[in-house]
Amino acid sequence: MKKICTIVIMSFPVIAFSQVGINTTNPLGIFHIDGGKDNPATGTPSASQQANDIVATADGSLGIGTTAPASRLEVDGAATNKSAYNAGASATIDFSKSNLAYTTASATAFTLNNIKDGGTYTLSVRGTVSGTSTFTASGFTFRYVNNNASVANTHTLYTFVVIGTVAYVYCLRGL
């Protein structure tokens, strides 16, 4: 009995702090699946090796096609949103909730959070007052393809395409 207790107690730290790897001997998160069985035994896999990986990190983030997700869910490839983020009447839009968002705020200076290089985002603004919106996000410069004044009580759609540290804005109003 004493030997069994000793073995169980000595094994506890290994169990409590272990990482699980499927098809890999080098898990890079608390749970790591290497779909292609092509990752190296040590170090970080190349981008092409990560393309078939899924990694869950200790902070609860999930990476698909990446072993180091920078947001709650990071997909290196195409993805589909299940629903749009309702920002209420806020002028602060959190794109970590969805790449599609909407607000009842009138045209104003909007702050966009959690945009990243390579991302495409859409914001629908339906306010009661017409005006021209502007946008800011930490670390990004905004360039406007067109930025027409919104029409009160109609949808104005803004599409943001982020390339590097530049976010290009396209506006479609009066819908």
Secondary structure per residue as TSV (DSSP state, phi and psi in degrees):
chain	resnum	aa	ss	phi	psi
A	1	M	-	360.0	-40.2
A	2	K	H	-63.2	-38.8
A	3	K	H	-66.1	-40.4
A	4	I	H	-64.1	-44.1
A	5	C	H	-62.3	-41.1
A	6	T	H	-63.5	-44.2
A	7	I	H	-63.3	-45.3
A	8	V	H	-62.6	-44.4
A	9	I	H	-66.4	-39.8
A	10	M	H	-70.3	-28.5
A	11	S	H	-81.0	-21.3
A	12	F	H	-55.3	-47.2
A	13	P	H	-61.1	-34.7
A	14	V	H	-66.4	-43.5
A	15	I	H	-68.6	-42.4
A	16	A	H	-68.8	-27.6
A	17	F	T	-120.0	24.3
A	18	S	-	-86.5	162.0
A	19	Q	-	-118.2	146.9
A	20	V	E	-108.7	128.0
A	21	G	E	-122.5	130.4
A	22	I	E	-109.4	123.0
A	23	N	S	65.9	19.1
A	24	T	-	-147.6	141.7
A	25	T	S	-96.0	2.7
A	26	N	S	-128.9	65.3
A	27	P	-	-65.5	134.6
A	28	L	S	-106.2	17.2
A	29	G	S	-159.0	-177.6
A	30	I	S	-68.4	-22.7
A	31	F	E	-144.2	125.0
A	32	H	E	-139.8	122.9
A	33	I	E	-112.0	125.0
A	34	D	E	-104.7	94.2
A	35	G	T	-61.0	-30.2
A	36	G	T	-96.2	-1.4
A	37	K	S	50.8	39.6
A	38	D	-	-120.9	9.2
A	39	N	-	-79.5	151.1
A	40	P	-	-70.6	159.3
A	41	A	S	-69.2	-24.8
A	42	T	S	-139.1	159.1
A	43	G	S	81.2	-173.3
A	44	T	-	-94.3	133.9
A	45	P	-	-65.4	154.8
A	46	S	-	-69.1	169.1
A	47	A	H	-59.2	-41.1
A	48	S	H	-69.3	-31.3
A	49	Q	H	-72.6	-34.2
A	50	Q	H	-73.0	-19.1
A	51	A	T	-57.2	-25.6
A	52	N	T	-109.7	20.1
A	53	D	E	-103.2	153.2
A	54	I	E	-131.0	128.2
A	55	V	E	-132.0	131.1
A	56	A	E	-106.1	130.0
A	57	T	-	-98.5	168.3
A	58	A	T	-62.8	-26.6
A	59	D	T	-87.5	5.0
A	60	G	S	91.9	6.6
A	61	S	-	-81.9	153.2
A	62	L	E	-127.0	126.9
A	63	G	E	-112.3	130.2
A	64	I	E	-117.6	115.6
A	65	G	S	83.6	7.4
A	66	T	-	-148.0	147.0
A	67	T	S	-99.9	-1.6
A	68	A	S	-135.3	72.2
A	69	P	-	-63.4	135.5
A	70	A	S	-98.2	-3.9
A	71	S	S	-138.4	175.7
A	72	R	S	-52.6	-43.4
A	73	L	E	-134.1	120.4
A	74	E	E	-122.5	123.2
A	75	V	E	-116.6	120.8
A	76	D	S	-93.7	89.7
A	77	G	S	144.0	-166.1
A	78	A	-	-79.0	147.6
A	79	A	-	-147.1	159.1
A	80	T	-	-123.0	133.5
A	81	N	-	-81.3	139.5
A	82	K	S	-80.1	-34.4
A	83	S	S	-154.3	160.7
A	84	A	-	-87.2	154.1
A	85	Y	E	-87.7	124.9
A	86	N	E	-91.8	108.6
A	87	A	-	-88.0	6.0
A	88	G	T	64.8	-131.8
A	89	A	T	-102.7	16.9
A	90	S	-	-75.8	149.0
A	91	A	S	-99.7	3.5
A	92	T	E	-106.7	119.4
A	93	I	E	-112.0	123.7
A	94	D	E	-101.7	101.2
A	95	F	T	-80.0	5.2
A	96	S	T	-75.1	-16.4
A	97	K	S	-79.3	-33.8
A	98	S	-	-176.5	154.5
A	99	N	S	-78.2	-7.4
A	100	L	E	-115.6	128.7
A	101	A	E	-141.5	157.0
A	102	Y	E	-143.7	154.0
A	103	T	E	-146.2	153.8
A	104	T	-	-98.6	8.6
A	105	A	-	-66.1	145.8
A	106	S	-	-77.5	168.3
A	107	A	S	-51.7	133.0
A	108	T	-	-164.1	-168.3
A	109	A	E	-90.1	106.6
A	110	F	E	-91.1	144.4
A	111	T	E	-109.0	124.5
A	112	L	E	-104.4	126.1
A	113	N	E	-109.0	148.0
A	114	N	S	64.8	39.4
A	115	I	-	-93.8	155.3
A	116	K	-	-147.3	161.2
A	117	D	T	-53.0	131.8
A	118	G	T	89.6	-3.5
A	119	G	-	-87.9	153.2
A	120	T	E	-126.3	129.8
A	121	Y	E	-133.4	149.7
A	122	T	E	-130.1	134.1
A	123	L	E	-125.0	127.6
A	124	S	E	-103.8	124.5
A	125	V	E	-114.3	125.1
A	126	R	-	-133.2	85.7
A	127	G	-	-103.2	174.8
A	128	T	S	-94.3	-6.4
A	129	V	S	-124.7	133.6
A	130	S	-	-73.1	154.7
A	131	G	-	168.2	178.7
A	132	T	-	-107.8	127.3
A	133	S	-	-90.9	151.2
A	134	T	E	-126.4	163.2
A	135	F	E	-137.1	143.9
A	136	T	E	-136.2	152.6
A	137	A	-	-155.9	137.1
A	138	S	T	-57.5	124.7
A	139	G	T	85.5	4.3
A	140	F	-	-124.9	148.0
A	141	T	E	-107.4	137.9
A	142	F	E	-105.4	133.8
A	143	R	E	-123.4	131.5
A	144	Y	E	-101.5	121.1
A	145	V	S	-71.3	-44.5
A	146	N	-	-153.7	149.1
A	147	N	-	-147.1	77.1
A	148	N	-	-78.9	156.5
A	149	A	-	-65.5	139.3
A	150	S	-	-71.3	162.6
A	151	V	-	-107.7	126.1
A	152	A	T	-54.7	140.3
A	153	N	T	62.3	23.3
A	154	T	S	-129.4	163.6
A	155	H	-	-80.6	132.9
A	156	T	E	-115.5	122.6
A	157	L	E	-100.7	129.7
A	158	Y	E	-114.7	127.1
A	159	T	E	-111.9	132.3
A	160	F	E	-115.9	124.6
A	161	V	E	-114.5	119.5
A	162	V	E	-104.1	120.1
A	163	I	E	-125.9	111.4
A	164	G	T	66.2	-122.7
A	165	T	T	-106.9	14.1
A	166	V	E	-110.3	129.9
A	167	A	E	-109.4	116.6
A	168	Y	E	-89.7	133.0
A	169	V	E	-114.2	129.0
A	170	Y	E	-120.2	135.3
A	171	C	E	-117.9	133.2
A	172	L	E	-127.7	119.1
A	173	R	-	-118.5	163.7
A	174	G	-	78.3	28.7
A	175	L	-	-90.0	360.0
